[in-house]
Protein backbone atom coordinates (compact mmCIF):
# COMPACT_ATOMS: atom_id res chain seq x y z
CA UNK A 1 0.00 0.00 0.00
CA UNK A 2 1.04 3.62 -0.33
CA UNK A 3 1.07 6.53 2.12
CA UNK A 4 0.92 9.91 0.41
CA UNK A 5 2.27 12.67 2.65
CA UNK A 6 0.63 16.02 2.00
CA UNK A 7 2.29 18.05 4.76
CA UNK A 8 5.88 19.37 4.54
CA UNK A 9 7.06 18.48 1.06
CA UNK A 10 4.62 16.20 -0.72
CA UNK A 11 5.96 12.70 -1.29
CA UNK A 12 4.79 9.13 -1.49
CA UNK A 13 5.88 6.27 0.80
CA UNK A 14 5.33 2.74 -0.58
CA UNK A 15 4.97 -0.03 2.02
CA UNK A 16 5.55 -3.64 0.93
CA UNK A 17 4.90 -6.04 3.81
CA UNK A 18 1.69 -8.06 3.44
CA UNK A 19 2.01 -11.28 1.45
CA UNK A 20 -1.44 -10.77 -0.10
CA UNK A 21 -3.53 -7.82 -1.32
CA UNK A 22 -4.28 -5.18 1.32
CA UNK A 23 -8.07 -5.00 1.55
CA UNK A 24 -8.58 -2.50 4.39
CA UNK A 25 -6.63 0.29 6.10
CA UNK A 26 -7.43 2.61 9.00
CA UNK A 27 -5.62 5.45 10.75
CA UNK A 28 -6.68 6.14 14.33
CA UNK A 29 -7.87 9.70 14.94
CA UNK A 30 -5.90 10.45 18.12
CA UNK A 31 -3.19 7.86 17.95
CA UNK A 32 -0.26 7.51 15.63
CA UNK A 33 -1.23 3.99 14.60
CA UNK A 34 -1.98 2.65 11.15
CA UNK A 35 -3.92 -0.61 10.80
CA UNK A 36 -3.82 -2.72 7.64
CA UNK A 37 -5.62 -5.95 6.82
CA UNK A 38 -5.25 -8.25 3.86
CA UNK A 39 -7.06 -10.87 1.78
CA UNK A 40 -5.60 -13.69 3.92
CA UNK A 41 -7.19 -12.28 7.10
CA UNK A 42 -3.86 -10.98 8.43
CA UNK A 43 -3.68 -7.73 10.42
CA UNK A 44 -0.68 -5.41 10.83
CA UNK A 45 -0.54 -2.58 13.38
CA UNK A 46 2.03 0.06 12.53
CA UNK A 47 3.63 3.04 14.28
CA UNK A 48 2.69 5.68 11.70
CA UNK A 49 5.59 8.04 12.46
CA UNK A 50 8.10 5.19 12.23
CA UNK A 51 6.75 3.89 8.93
CA UNK A 52 6.76 7.39 7.42
CA UNK A 53 10.41 7.80 8.40
CA UNK A 54 11.42 4.34 7.14
CA UNK A 55 9.27 2.30 4.73
CA UNK A 56 11.25 -0.83 5.68
CA UNK A 57 10.13 -0.71 9.31
CA UNK A 58 8.17 -3.68 10.62
CA UNK A 59 4.73 -3.59 12.28
CA UNK A 60 4.28 -3.38 16.05
CA UNK A 61 1.94 -6.39 15.79
CA UNK A 62 1.27 -8.83 12.96
CA UNK A 63 -1.11 -11.75 13.24
CA UNK A 64 -3.82 -13.69 11.45
CA UNK A 65 -7.12 -13.34 13.23
CA UNK A 66 -9.66 -14.16 10.51
CA UNK A 67 -10.16 -16.89 7.92
CA UNK A 68 -11.51 -14.43 5.34
CA UNK A 69 -10.35 -11.10 3.87
CA UNK A 70 -10.39 -8.10 6.20
CA UNK A 71 -13.14 -5.75 5.03
CA UNK A 72 -13.25 -3.15 7.80
CA UNK A 73 -11.06 -1.79 10.63
CA UNK A 74 -12.01 0.78 13.27
CA UNK A 75 -10.43 2.09 16.47
CA UNK A 76 -11.24 4.18 19.54
CA UNK A 77 -8.31 5.70 21.39
CA UNK A 78 -10.58 6.77 24.27
CA UNK A 79 -11.79 3.19 24.77
CA UNK A 80 -8.35 1.64 24.08
CA UNK A 81 -10.01 -0.65 21.51
CA UNK A 82 -9.73 -1.54 17.88
CA UNK A 83 -11.86 -3.91 15.84
CA UNK A 84 -11.21 -5.87 12.67
CA UNK A 85 -13.89 -7.54 10.59
CA UNK A 86 -14.22 -10.03 7.79
CA UNK A 87 -17.56 -10.96 6.24
CA UNK A 88 -18.02 -13.66 8.87
CA UNK A 89 -16.59 -12.30 12.12
CA UNK A 90 -15.50 -9.25 14.09
CA UNK A 91 -12.67 -9.27 16.65
CA UNK A 92 -12.15 -6.54 19.25
CA UNK A 93 -8.71 -6.02 20.82
CA UNK A 94 -7.01 -3.64 23.26
CA UNK A 95 -4.80 -1.07 21.51
CA UNK A 96 -2.16 -0.96 24.26
CA UNK A 97 -1.63 -4.71 24.62
CA UNK A 98 -3.15 -6.18 21.42
CA UNK A 99 -5.05 -8.60 23.69
CA UNK A 100 -8.27 -9.96 22.18
CA UNK A 101 -11.36 -9.31 24.31
CA UNK A 102 -14.35 -10.26 22.13
CA UNK A 103 -15.12 -12.22 18.97
CA UNK A 104 -18.49 -11.91 17.23
CA UNK A 105 -19.11 -14.65 14.70
CA UNK A 106 -21.55 -14.61 11.80
CA UNK A 107 -23.43 -15.33 9.62
CA UNK A 108 -26.40 -14.09 11.52
CA UNK A 109 -29.67 -15.49 10.22
CA UNK A 110 -32.80 -13.42 10.79
CA UNK A 111 -36.09 -14.63 9.31
CA UNK A 112 -34.17 -17.12 7.12
CA UNK A 113 -32.03 -14.32 5.60
CA UNK A 114 -28.27 -14.70 6.02
CA UNK A 115 -26.42 -11.47 6.93
CA UNK A 116 -22.73 -10.56 6.55
CA UNK A 117 -20.62 -7.79 8.06
CA UNK A 118 -19.76 -4.91 5.72
CA UNK A 119 -18.53 -2.11 8.01
CA UNK A 120 -17.66 -1.56 11.68
CA UNK A 121 -17.25 1.64 13.70
CA UNK A 122 -16.96 2.76 17.31
CA UNK A 123 -19.13 5.45 18.89
CA UNK A 124 -17.85 7.92 21.48
CA UNK A 125 -20.14 6.30 24.07
CA UNK A 126 -18.54 2.88 23.74
CA UNK A 127 -20.85 1.19 21.24
CA UNK A 128 -19.51 -0.83 18.35
CA UNK A 129 -21.67 -0.38 15.29
CA UNK A 130 -21.75 -3.33 12.92
CA UNK A 131 -23.30 -2.74 9.52
CA UNK A 132 -24.64 -6.01 8.18
CA UNK A 133 -26.62 -6.83 5.08
CA UNK A 134 -27.60 -9.79 3.04
CA UNK A 135 -25.20 -10.44 0.17
CA UNK A 136 -28.30 -10.90 -1.99
CA UNK A 137 -29.90 -7.54 -1.17
CA UNK A 138 -29.89 -4.84 -3.83
CA UNK A 139 -29.53 -1.10 -3.45
CA UNK A 140 -32.23 1.00 -5.03
Secondary structure as UniProt FT lines:
FT   STRAND          2..5
FT   STRAND          11..14
FT   STRAND          22..27
FT   STRAND          33..38
FT   TURN            39..40
FT   STRAND          42..47
FT   HELIX           48..53
FT   TURN            55..56
FT   STRAND          61..64
FT   STRAND          72..76
FT   TURN            77..80
FT   STRAND          81..85
FT   STRAND          89..94
FT   TURN            95..97
FT   STRAND          100..105
FT   STRAND          108..110
FT   TURN            111..112
FT   STRAND          113..122
FT   TURN            124..125
FT   STRAND          128..133
FT   TURN            135..136
//
